[in-house]
Amino acid sequence: MTQDIREACRFLRANPGFAAVVILTLGLAIGVNSTIFSVVNGVLLRPLSYAEPERLAGLWESNTAQGLERSEVSAATYLDWRARARAFERIGLLRYRGFTLTNGHDAVRVTSVDVSPALFQLLGVRPLIGRTFTEEEERPGHQRQVVLSYAAWMGRFGGDPGVLGKTLQLDDATHTVVGVMPRDFRLPAVDPLVEMWSPLTLDLSALASRPHRMYQAIGRLAPGATLEQARQDMTAVAAGIARENPDTQTGWGVAIVPAHEQVVGDIGGTVWVLFGAVVFVLVIACANIANILLARSTRASRDFAVRAAFGAGRWTLVRRSLVESAVLTVTGGTFGLLVAWWGIRALRPLMPATVPRAEAIGLDVPVLVFTAAVSIVSGMLFGLVPAWRAMRPNVMEVLQEGGRGSTPSRAARRLANIMVAAEVALALMLLVSAGLLIRSFVRLTSVDPGYRTSGIVATHVVLPRARYQPPAAKRQFIADLVERVGQLPGIVRASAVSVLPMSPVGVEFDLPFTVDGLAATSPSERPRARYRAVMPGYFET
């Protein structure tokens, strides 16, 4: 075996062009596959970083008649779920929001999430330093606390362990820092750029309004409970709530979604299609390398025949070919690992914000194992060709062919033609798929949004509620702001809207309406519409 390795290395050094083509082709194909597999592994395959993540699920209200498969939850309904559900060990609540962080004369908008104290407990994640929230801190009037994300701790406080106990001025209210979460902690289906969490307080006005659905719920299944049992249990709970509150809950049920599915969303199909495409590239590369090796083995067949004539066994000849393929595989796989390392580093910053769990993409153990496995399988695929040539039993025929100039045999030519046809077919499939993808992308980028986009500048203004009360004060501020902006040099026209175009409209702009001539229905069955409030001149602007 050692002698075979030496001979293989000697041959590759003597034929640097051949070795370079094979190693580069194989390395690039393996590297691209490992890079995309790191996305598959990080986004789809890796378990969520919570305790027993398979027991976690998202809970949503649903209304088939209104076409709402997953609607947010009202505070009153959440409390009913928490009190009546038997299939869930614990249910927590969260609400996405933002704070204005002020420091002297400077103000910056930070992303935050209000969470019920039960949420951290049911996720089973401990803070890096400090603590999370207690049950008492969700009661109205309690001292305000915040837990920082790792990114906010490092970026805004330089990783100072003495941050615990410091106060932050958020929306004109003082909040005390009580903890810092681990680096990779994320809440399911929440913006990964969240900088802090605060206790969720449910006041009486929120509890009195069931149609005011503005929260997300996450539950942990009770020990031994299955997802199907949980669905049956919560369906019965929702039916009971609807009977007790016919005006607001008729037609409303519960949708339960596994936490992993809720986090990943609909991106799984796209990622698997992309992975399938790069696997095709690998197969084409292997077929290409096999053709190169077939051509080389035709020239080397006389050497094999001479060895066989002098008594070399069939296994000795096959081993010699397999060792050569193994040397190429190891070298190409190593180069592919370097390509994957570079590819992952280049890919992560380019990931759209819509890709979930992008922070989990990396060159970890599963990716290394995949790279090794792909290298071995690739080596076996293209190594079969020279091994097949080495096993040819008719030594005299090979010597005669070699004497006539080492032209390939009819069988060798047939095999080469088959592999070339397979390469062309696979390449054509990829080419057509790429063309369709490019055409779809061009169409998406050329969709008319219904308004002129050139020359438009937009900004988002958030005003602290406590400082701008009553609502008329906020409207006056916006009116004054629009007037002053309209007077700036270069500004032709200015206006304001409650929610920017192409941005989601919150539940606070969701109102029921009636249609003249239609029979009156219960409040829960009345159609609802989400609207945008605009100032004069908005449509002209």
C-alpha positions in Angstrom: 0.0 0.0 0.0 2.8 2.4 0.9 4.5 1.7 -2.4 1.2 2.3 -4.3 0.8 5.7 -2.5 4.4 6.7 -3.5 3.8 5.7 -7.1 0.5 7.6 -7.2 2.1 10.7 -5.8 5.0 10.3 -8.2 2.6 10.1 -11.2 0.7 13.2 -10.1 3.9 15.2 -9.7 4.9 14.1 -13.2 1.6 15.1 -14.6 0.8 18.5 -12.9 -1.7 19.6 -15.5 -3.8 16.5 -15.1 -3.6 16.6 -11.3 -4.5 20.4 -11.2 -7.6 19.9 -13.3 -8.9 17.0 -11.3 -8.1 18.6 -7.9 -9.5 22.0 -8.8 -12.7 20.5 -10.3 -13.3 18.2 -7.4 -12.3 20.8 -4.8 -14.6 23.5 -6.2 -17.6 21.1 -6.5 -17.1 19.7 -2.9 -16.5 23.2 -1.5 -19.8 24.6 -3.1 -21.7 21.5 -1.8 -20.3 21.9 1.7 -21.1 25.7 1.7 -24.7 25.1 0.8 -24.9 22.1 3.2 -23.8 24.5 6.0 -27.0 26.5 5.2 -29.1 23.3 5.2 -27.6 22.3 8.5 -27.7 25.6 10.2 -31.2 26.7 9.0 -33.1 23.3 8.7 -31.3 20.5 10.4 -29.8 21.8 13.6 -32.1 21.6 16.6 -33.3 24.8 18.2 -31.1 26.0 21.0 -33.7 25.4 23.7 -34.2 22.7 26.3 -36.1 19.8 24.6 -37.0 21.9 21.6 -39.3 19.2 20.2 -41.8 20.0 23.0 -42.1 23.6 22.0 -44.9 25.0 19.8 -46.3 28.3 18.7 -50.0 28.9 19.5 -52.1 31.2 17.3 -55.8 32.1 17.0 -57.3 31.1 13.7 -60.5 31.9 11.9 -61.1 30.0 8.7 -64.1 32.1 7.6 -61.9 35.2 7.7 -59.0 33.5 6.0 -56.8 33.8 9.1 -54.7 30.7 9.6 -52.4 32.3 12.2 -53.6 35.3 14.0 -52.1 36.9 17.0 -53.6 36.3 20.5 -55.5 38.6 22.8 -54.5 38.9 26.4 -57.9 37.6 27.7 -57.7 34.5 25.4 -54.1 33.8 26.5 -55.2 33.8 30.2 -58.0 31.4 29.4 -55.5 29.1 27.5 -53.1 29.2 30.4 -55.8 28.3 32.9 -57.6 25.6 30.9 -55.0 23.9 28.8 -54.0 20.4 30.0 -51.7 19.3 27.2 -49.3 22.2 27.8 -47.0 22.4 30.8 -46.6 26.1 30.4 -47.6 28.9 28.0 -45.8 32.2 27.6 -46.6 35.4 25.8 -44.6 38.0 23.9 -45.1 41.2 22.0 -42.7 42.8 19.6 -42.1 46.5 20.3 -39.4 49.2 20.3 -37.9 51.7 22.8 -36.4 55.1 22.3 -33.1 55.0 24.3 -32.0 58.4 25.4 -28.6 59.4 26.8 -28.4 63.1 27.5 -29.3 64.8 24.2 -28.8 61.7 22.1 -31.7 59.4 21.2 -31.7 56.1 19.4 -34.3 53.6 18.5 -33.7 50.0 19.9 -35.7 46.9 19.2 -37.2 45.1 22.1 -39.7 42.4 23.0 -42.1 42.4 26.0 -42.2 38.8 27.4 -44.1 37.1 30.2 -41.7 35.7 32.8 -42.9 32.2 32.0 -41.4 32.5 28.6 -37.8 32.3 29.6 -38.6 29.4 32.0 -40.4 27.3 29.4 -37.6 27.8 26.9 -35.2 26.5 29.4 -32.4 29.0 28.7 -30.3 30.5 31.5 -29.0 34.1 31.3 -25.2 34.5 30.8 -25.1 36.8 33.8 -27.7 38.1 36.1 -31.3 36.8 36.0 -34.5 36.9 34.0 -37.9 38.1 35.2 -40.0 37.0 38.2 -43.8 36.5 38.2 -44.2 39.7 40.3 -42.5 41.8 37.6 -45.3 41.3 35.1 -47.8 43.1 37.4 -48.7 46.7 36.5 -46.9 49.3 38.6 -43.9 47.1 39.4 -40.4 48.6 38.9 -39.4 48.3 35.2 -36.6 45.8 34.4 -34.8 44.8 31.2 -32.6 41.9 30.1 -30.0 42.7 27.4 -29.1 40.6 24.4 -25.4 39.6 24.1 -25.0 41.9 21.0 -26.5 44.9 22.9 -24.3 44.1 26.0 -21.1 44.1 23.8 -22.1 46.9 21.5 -23.5 49.4 23.9 -21.7 48.5 27.2 -18.5 46.9 25.9 -19.2 43.6 27.6 -18.9 45.3 31.1 -19.9 42.7 33.7 -20.9 45.6 36.0 -23.8 46.4 33.7 -26.2 44.7 36.2 -28.0 47.3 38.1 -27.4 50.1 35.7 -30.4 52.2 34.6 -31.6 53.0 31.1 -33.9 55.8 30.0 -36.4 54.1 27.7 -39.4 56.0 26.4 -39.1 58.5 29.3 -39.1 55.7 31.9 -36.3 54.4 33.9 -35.5 50.7 33.5 -32.9 48.6 35.4 -30.7 46.0 33.7 -31.1 42.7 35.6 -29.5 40.2 33.1 -27.7 39.4 29.9 -28.7 36.5 27.6 -26.3 34.1 25.9 -24.8 35.0 22.5 -26.9 32.6 20.4 -30.2 33.2 22.2 -33.2 34.1 20.0 -36.9 33.9 20.6 -38.8 31.8 18.0 -40.2 33.8 15.1 -38.9 37.1 16.4 -36.6 39.6 14.7 -33.0 38.3 15.4 -31.8 41.9 16.0 -33.7 42.3 19.2 -31.5 44.1 21.7 -33.5 43.7 25.0 -36.5 42.1 26.7 -38.8 43.7 29.2 -41.6 42.2 31.4 -45.0 42.0 29.7 -47.7 43.6 31.9 -51.3 42.9 31.1 -53.5 45.8 32.2 -57.2 45.7 32.7 -57.9 47.5 29.3 -56.0 44.8 27.5 -57.9 42.0 29.3 -61.3 43.6 28.5 -60.7 43.5 24.7 -60.7 40.1 23.1 -60.7 41.4 19.5 -57.5 43.3 20.3 -55.2 40.5 19.2 -51.6 41.7 19.4 -49.5 39.0 21.2 -47.7 35.8 20.2 -47.9 32.7 22.4 -45.4 29.9 22.8 -46.1 26.7 24.8 -44.2 23.7 26.1 -46.0 20.4 25.8 -46.7 18.5 29.1 -44.5 15.4 29.6 -45.8 12.6 27.5 -48.2 14.8 25.5 -48.1 14.7 21.7 -48.8 17.5 19.2 -52.0 15.8 18.1 -53.2 15.6 21.7 -52.4 19.2 22.2 -54.4 20.2 19.1 -57.4 18.2 20.4 -57.1 19.7 23.9 -56.8 23.3 22.6 -59.7 22.8 20.1 -61.9 21.9 23.1 -60.6 24.9 25.0 -61.3 27.3 22.1 -64.8 25.9 21.7 -65.5 26.6 25.3 -64.2 30.2 25.0 -66.4 30.7 21.9 -69.5 29.5 23.8 -68.8 31.9 26.7 -68.0 34.8 24.4 -70.2 34.5 21.3 -70.0 38.1 20.3 -66.2 38.1 19.9 -65.0 34.5 19.6 -67.5 32.8 17.3 -65.5 31.1 14.5 -62.2 31.5 16.3 -60.1 28.4 16.9 -56.5 27.5 17.7 -53.5 26.7 15.4 -50.6 24.9 16.9 -47.3 25.0 15.0 -44.1 23.1 16.0 -41.4 25.6 17.1 -38.9 24.5 14.4 -41.5 24.9 11.7 -42.5 28.3 13.0 -38.9 29.5 13.0 -37.9 28.1 9.6 -41.2 29.1 7.9 -41.5 28.5 4.1 -37.8 28.7 3.3 -37.2 25.0 3.6 -38.3 24.2 0.1 -36.0 26.9 -1.4 -33.0 25.7 0.5 -33.5 22.1 -0.5 -33.9 23.0 -4.2 -30.6 25.0 -4.0 -28.9 22.0 -2.3 -30.2 19.7 -5.0 -28.8 22.0 -7.7 -25.3 22.0 -6.2 -25.5 18.2 -5.9 -26.1 18.1 -9.7 -23.0 20.2 -10.1 -21.0 17.6 -8.0 -22.4 14.8 -10.2 -21.3 16.7 -13.3 -17.9 17.3 -11.9 -17.5 13.6 -11.0 -18.6 12.6 -14.5 -16.1 15.0 -16.0 -13.3 13.7 -13.8 -14.3 10.1 -14.7 -14.0 11.0 -18.4 -10.5 12.4 -17.7 -9.5 9.3 -15.8 -11.0 7.1 -18.5 -8.8 8.8 -21.1 -5.8 8.5 -18.9 -6.5 4.8 -18.1 -6.7 4.1 -21.8 -3.1 5.3 -22.1 -2.2 3.5 -18.9 -3.8 0.2 -19.9 -0.6 -1.1 -21.6 1.2 -0.5 -18.3 -1.5 -2.6 -16.5 -1.3 -5.3 -19.1 2.5 -5.5 -18.8 2.2 -5.8 -15.0 -0.5 -8.5 -15.4 1.7 -10.4 -17.9 4.5 -10.4 -15.3 2.2 -11.9 -12.7 0.6 -9.0 -11.0 -2.8 -10.0 -9.6 -6.1 -8.4 -10.4 -6.4 -6.9 -6.9 -2.9 -5.4 -7.2 -3.9 -3.6 -10.3 -7.3 -2.4 -8.9 -5.6 -1.3 -5.7 -3.1 0.8 -7.7 -6.0 2.6 -9.4 -8.0 3.1 -6.3 -5.0 4.5 -4.4 -4.5 7.0 -7.2 -8.1 8.0 -7.0 -7.9 8.2 -3.2 -4.9 10.6 -3.4 -6.8 12.8 -5.7 -9.9 12.6 -3.4 -8.0 13.5 -0.3 -6.2 16.4 -2.0 -9.4 17.6 -3.7 -11.4 17.2 -0.4 -8.8 19.3 1.5 -9.0 22.0 -1.1 -12.8 21.7 -1.0 -12.7 22.3 2.7 -10.8 25.5 2.2 -13.3 26.6 -0.5 -16.1 25.9 2.0 -14.4 27.8 4.7 -14.1 30.8 2.4 -17.5 30.4 1.0 -19.3 30.3 4.3 -17.4 33.5 5.5 -18.4 35.2 2.2 -22.0 33.9 2.3 -23.0 34.9 5.8 -22.8 38.7 5.3 -24.8 38.3 2.1 -27.7 36.5 3.7 -31.0 38.4 3.5 -32.6 39.3 6.8 -35.5 37.0 5.9 -33.3 33.9 6.2 -34.0 32.5 9.7 -31.1 31.2 11.9 -28.4 32.7 9.7 -26.2 33.0 12.7 -26.2 29.2 13.0 -24.5 28.8 9.6 -20.8 27.8 10.1 -18.1 25.2 9.5 -19.1 22.9 12.3 -18.8 19.2 12.9 -21.8 18.1 10.8 -20.4 20.2 7.8 -16.9 18.6 8.3 -18.5 15.1 8.3 -20.5 15.9 5.2 -17.4 17.2 3.5 -15.5 14.0 4.3 -18.5 11.8 3.2 -18.9 13.7 -0.1 -15.2 13.4 -0.8 -15.3 9.6 -0.2 -18.4 9.1 -2.3 -17.0 11.3 -5.1 -13.8 9.4 -5.1 -15.7 6.1 -5.4 -17.8 7.5 -8.2 -14.9 8.6 -10.5 -12.5 6.0 -9.2 -14.7 3.1 -10.6 -13.7 4.0 -14.1 -9.9 3.3 -13.9 -10.6 0.4 -11.5 -12.9 -1.1 -14.1 -10.2 -0.7 -16.7 -7.7 -2.4 -14.4 -9.9 -5.5 -14.0 -10.0 -6.3 -17.7 -9.1 -9.9 -18.0 -7.9 -10.1 -21.7 -4.2 -9.1 -21.4 -3.4 -10.0 -25.0 -6.2 -7.8 -26.3 -4.9 -4.8 -24.3 -1.4 -5.4 -25.4 -2.5 -5.6 -29.1 -4.6 -2.4 -28.6 -1.5 -0.8 -27.1 0.6 -1.9 -30.0 -1.7 -0.2 -32.4 -1.3 3.1 -30.6 -3.2 2.6 -27.4 -6.5 3.6 -29.0 -9.5 3.1 -26.7 -11.6 0.0 -27.1 -15.2 0.0 -28.3 -16.4 -0.5 -24.7 -14.3 2.4 -23.4 -15.6 4.6 -26.2 -19.2 3.6 -25.4 -18.7 4.4 -21.7 -17.1 7.7 -22.5 -20.0 8.6 -24.8 -22.6 7.7 -22.1 -20.8 9.9 -19.5 -20.6 12.8 -21.9 -24.3 12.5 -22.7 -25.1 12.4 -18.9 -23.0 15.5 -18.4 -24.7 17.4 -21.1 -28.2 16.3 -19.9 -27.4 17.4 -16.3 -25.8 20.7 -17.5 -28.9 21.4 -19.6 -31.2 20.8 -16.7 -29.2 23.2 -14.6 -29.0 25.8 -17.4 -32.8 25.7 -17.9 -33.4 25.9 -14.1 -31.0 28.8 -13.8 -32.7 30.6 -16.8 -36.2 30.2 -15.2 -34.8 31.5 -11.9 -33.3 34.5 -13.5 -36.5 35.2 -15.4 -38.5 35.0 -12.2 -36.1 37.3 -10.4 -36.3 39.8 -13.2 -40.1 39.8 -13.1 -40.1 40.2 -9.3 -37.8 43.2 -9.5 -39.8 44.8 -12.2 -43.2 44.5 -10.5 -45.0 47.9 -10.5 -45.8 48.7 -6.8 -48.5 51.1 -7.9 -46.7 54.3 -7.0 -43.6 56.2 -8.2 -40.5 55.1 -6.3 -37.9 57.5 -7.7 -37.3 60.7 -5.8 -39.1 59.4 -2.7 -37.4 59.6 0.7 -39.1 58.1 3.8 -38.3 58.0 7.5 -39.8 56.5 10.5 -40.7 58.7 13.5 -41.7 57.3 16.9 -43.0 59.5 19.6 -43.1 58.6 23.3 -46.7 58.1 24.4 -46.2 59.7 27.8 -44.8 62.9 26.4 -47.4 63.3 23.6 -50.8 63.1 25.2 -53.6 63.5 24.3 -53.4 62.0 20.8 -54.1 65.5 19.4 -50.6 66.5 20.6 -49.1 63.8 18.5 -51.1 64.8 15.4 -50.0 68.4 15.9 -46.3 67.4 16.2 -46.5 65.4 12.9 -48.3 68.3 11.2 -45.6 70.7 12.3 -42.9 68.3 11.2 -44.4 67.8 7.8 -44.7 71.6 7.3 -41.0 72.1 8.2 -39.8 69.2 6.0 -41.8 70.6 3.1 -39.9 73.9 3.4 -36.4 72.3 3.2 -34.4 73.0 0.0 -34.9 70.4 -2.6 -38.2 69.1 -1.1 -41.1 69.5 -3.6 -43.9 68.0 -1.4 -44.1 66.3 2.0 -46.8 64.3 3.8 -47.2 61.6 6.4 -48.8 58.1 6.8 -49.3 55.9 9.8 -47.7 52.9 8.2 -45.3 53.1 5.2 -46.2 51.3 2.0 -45.2 47.6 1.9 -44.9 47.5 5.7 -47.2 45.4 7.8 -50.2 47.1 9.3 -50.5 46.5 13.1 -53.6 45.4 14.9 -54.2 48.9 16.2 -55.3 49.8 12.6 -57.6 46.8 12.3 -61.3 47.8 12.5 -64.6 46.0 11.8 -67.0 47.4 9.2 -70.5 46.8 7.9 -71.8 46.7 4.4 -75.1 48.4 3.6 -77.8 46.0 2.5 -76.2 43.0 4.2 -77.8 41.3 7.2 -76.3 42.2 10.5 -73.9 39.6 12.0 -72.4 39.1 15.4 -69.3 41.2 16.1 -67.0 38.2 15.7 -68.3 37.5 12.2 -68.2 41.1 10.9 -65.5 41.7 8.2 -62.5 43.6 9.3 -60.1 45.9 7.4 -56.7 47.3 8.2 -56.2 50.9 7.2 -53.6 53.6 7.0 -54.2 57.1 8.3 -52.7 59.7 6.0 -52.3 63.5 6.0 -53.3 65.9 3.2 -51.1 65.6 0.1 -50.1 62.0 0.8 -51.3 60.6 -2.6 -49.9 63.5 -4.5 -46.5 63.1 -2.8 
